[in-house]
Amino acid sequence: MKSFIIKRLDKHLELEEFNYKFKGFKYKTNNARLNDMHVREITIVNQELIDVLIKYSFNKNYKKILEMYLNAMEDESEGSEGNLIVVLDDIARLRSIIIKKYRTILSRKLEEQFLRRLKLLENELRTKIIDIRIMRENQKENELIMSEEKGRGR
């Protein structure tokens, strides 16, 4: 079903509203101007162009997550585990966006590639979190043993 409204202004025609249900990727613009028309949203139907745009968006978000991960790994304080958990949450958020929002319009091969990259990073994060917890428990046990040995010495 397509519908549109055209408004006549002197010698110019103005497209007021255009509704057509395309199956494609909706790309919102920031009030772009195209030949004296304000464009709020563009629907992209070409699959290759959709893949390129989504891949660009994914890579940008993935790069931010990697930077957060590297910053958390450099910070070896007590809060580093919390920072890694925040990164893990961002990975889950990005995965849900890919599955819920892009599954219908993204090619299957690219979707599997994105999910595989996220899964590898998630597994790496989980092992780092477990390592930090084990190191913390060992440190507490060592402190407990040292305090008991000090008490025995007197």
Secondary structure by P-SEA (a helix, b strand, c coil): cccbbbbbccccccccbbbbbcccbbbbccccccccccccbbbbccaaaaaaaaaaaaaaaaaaaaaaaaaaaaccccaaaaaaaaaaaaaaaaaaaaaccccccccaaaaaaaaaaaaaaaaaaaaaaaaaaaaaaaaaaaaaaaaaaaaaac
